Amino acid sequence: MTARILVVDDILPNVKLLEAKLTAEYFDVLTASDGASALEVAEAETPDIILLDVMMPGMDGFEACERLKSNPKTRHIPVVMVTALSDVNDRVRGLKAGADDFLSKPVNDVALFARVRSLARLKMMMDELRDRQATTGAEDLFEQEMGEEALFSSACILVVEGSDFLGKKIAEHLEAAGCSVDRVTSGAEGLTLGAGNRYDLIMAGLDIGGEDGLRLCSQFRSQDETRHVPILLVLDETDLAELAKGLDLGVTDYLIKPIDRNELLARARTQIRRRRYHDKLRGLLESSVSMAYTDPLTGVYNRRYMKAHLDRKITEIPESAKPVSVLMCDLDHFKQINDTYGHAAGDEVLKEMAGRVGDNLRDFDMVARYGGEEFVVVMPSTPLSAAQAVAERLCKRIGTEGFAIPGQAEPLRVTTSIGVASTSDPQMEAGGLLAQADAALYRAKHAGRNRVVVSEKADESGESADGADGADGAELPHAAAGGG
């Protein structure tokens, strides 16, 4: 894996040393000699990771980090502070400024490369989600920062620690900050809880009562329910080699014993915020994908998805040995509803229409809004006679049950015309079958509306696939929802 690393240090030999080490590991390296130039390079070049020296004249690393994290163009770039400072308060200050980690001078090569690779993988994943989400135009919806109190008040954390004393101490600190904590002393218990609950953070000891904590971390990463949950590894200062392995296995952060309360909360806050941000990204992405194939007003599928679905069902005809039928439904005189009662009333009619059609379908039938006041029903494994029977019941229900509209004392009487078509030909295209149903719908309109008409080009082989008498129609569970 390669990545672009920005090295920031006011001492040239330090810059050259880190540049040589990173270049030897095939990373691309950018450099800056002070905080101000680091901000400029970061915004112009958007590196994948920033290695930021703390002690610099003018703008120190803490201030530079705060500015990077306050800039929408650079806030998502992981920052690792490189410092000779070893005081816990300095680490906490850096974490609160937005730093993702600290490396102590002289920099340990194993820790450096492990941390860089871990953060590069994380950023690559988050960038991919952001790039997909950016197409919806809603990428700023999740940029609002949460306060520490709000962040912890709803956080659920799993602590897996073999030492009962240490596990209890960690849990007390987190609970005092408002977190909900589940604490166990074995890996097996941790995996069971992880599979059955939704956690914002997992804290795991390196040695869990004789169990290998790194193996547990790898198991959390292979388990679907915990694959994306941040893992905070608790270890001793002498465990750098194990830490490097842990970072490669997917550990996202670590905490060195003895545990400092402020550092614990600062690191937990950073990881929980990252988890929430990741979840928000995925949620918005799933929402945008859903919007691509559903109608926003009625909630049923849209025309594009329906045509792709119908094409798939037609190609499955040889496998099922049964025909595919479609209904093309159009509300009669819908323009008069909009003109008389307003478009809000028309929208309510459309939503109610979508609901009534859906109520008359089997689980594997599909309803879609074709456009305007037109709806299409795709009915796989359904002969023409059965589809016609469903259409007749639907037409009757629409015409006899009024549509309740907010603000109107009396329900509106609305009717629908329906065209029906069917095929057993796997070479038929969705557009061709829809055209047949549309032609039948046109005939229904011209015959007086509020009726069902079967396509003149109805596929007779489709009708006979389940028997010409349509006896299979009695097995379809539509009658119970019929309007009478």
C-alpha angles and dihedrals in degrees: 000000000000130000140170112254125194111209114200121189134132092218110080097207090056090051093048093048094052091042091054093048094048095043090053087058090052098255119142109238131208121183139206130179101210144015097265094052089044090060091050095048093045093053094043100041103026097213121201095235135012121213101200126191113221102207107062130138118254104003110028125207095265093057092042090052092050091052092048091052093047093054112086089213095056106023093098095055111105113239124207114190115217110203147152089218113108101176115121091225090060091052091049091049090052093048091050089051088058103264116153096207147343131238119195124223125276086048116229108228095215093052092043097053094040092051094045093050092046094051092043090056091048094049092047091055094046092046090054091053092046092049091053092045094048090071090068094058091232099102094119095058094087099040095094112112120230121224118245093250094051091044094055097037093077101026119123115203131186116209117196108184129150093209107079091200095052094041091051092049092051091048092050092053092049095044091049087057091053103265126138107232133195112193127195134166102214137059093232091057090047094053091048093051091043091055093049103041140048111241130186093203139011121207115196133179120230090231114036106186092310094322121120108253092198091057088051090052091052089050091052088052092051094048113091095221094053101030094109100031113116113247121211111198118210113208147144124271090249093060100085094127091053090045091056090052090047093053090050090051092054106273106151101198142354142215125212121220134272089060116233112204096218093048091047092054093043093052092043091050091052093050095044091050089051090050092050091047091050091049092048091051092050092045093052090045092052089047092051091048089050090051089056093067106025132075108244095214103047101021093229123119120286130237096264094054092043093056092049090048092049092050090054093049092050091052088053093059094098090052096047095035087215132107129251120231133192135198121208109201126189127181111236120241091353092159089063090058091054093044095047104036103019135253093282089062090047090053090053090052091051092050092048090047091053090050095050093048090050092050090059096054137089118242092260096047116093134215123200136176105244096190138303107350095343124109130185126206119201113204115186120198090018127128121219095256092054092047090050091051091052090048091052093052091046093049090051094048093049093048099044102040113069123229112241110221124190110252094021119106094204127046114251119247108231128175133191137208119215133198119199129202134169139185141187093186112109088197092062114109123224091243091056095051092045090050089056091051090046091052089051090049090052090054090050090054093050092045091063105283127250092080145095123246126186119221115263086222094054110154104250091198087057090054093050096046089091099023130293092252091063092229090154089070091076089064094058112100096228100102093074090062095043118129113242 
